[in-house]
Amino acid sequence: MNFEDEKDYIMRMIKEMVRVLFSLMFGKNYTSVEQEVRNRYEVSGKKLDELLEMIDNGEINEAENIILTSIDYGNKEDIALAVLFYQYLSEKDEEFLRKNDYSKEEVLDGMNCIIKRSGWSDLVSVIEQI
């Protein structure tokens, strides 16, 4: 597997995890989250859009730390925020991530961590087999 194939594989894994997790948690097919719905997600006083703006400003690790230290793994809304955070981060190109001391592999690791800690660890195994 070359570098481009690996990058595509990571992107597919993340997108599939988001799709399946949202479908399981909220009982409906996931295509995307509308802006007004996105704005209701909040953790530690930060709305999802604020955390995504932190990503755009290169404050990836700071935003991730806010999420990981504040998330309630039993709360679907918190899980949704974290999943959408990693999905958005996965859409950034390698150069942007590298410049901000991050990688696609770390995005996948973060997503896996959220899914496992929220009790959906079987989901990771199933998706890896797809």
Steps between C-alpha positions, in 0.01 A plus 500: 500500500654829397463833680205622288314171545556517875369857513189402301447199727511720810253744345262217408527351850417831667207575269358152550541524878314831505222368280447179697536658845248776425260245356527283812488784753218701344314228310508662160714502188782749524599708199614824661418724792334828414654821635217577741521150649879521524472814710314319777801281578709642783759375747672695777330821389632469144264450209602263223553789259744661745698176521504470120624858479782403737595228251504756218723723713748217556398443862422133441659358813340767720155430356549126533606541863182695576293218356689213658504652848136614495307233313233293672528162328145415601355805327410455131530874434858505633590194294345662192707815556822300530421292192420809293821661626709207375306481174574867431863449596526200267406724207809717549790426268826340612697822466264690730506220757877463489548876533285485814672193648224253417438212257223297338600206718442711812156593369412132461647421844291779655185376331571142614558622856168688509310203359657249739458715811137566414424129496493441125829308478342223291432763235873546437545126440203481264608801294857373472360186333300697241 
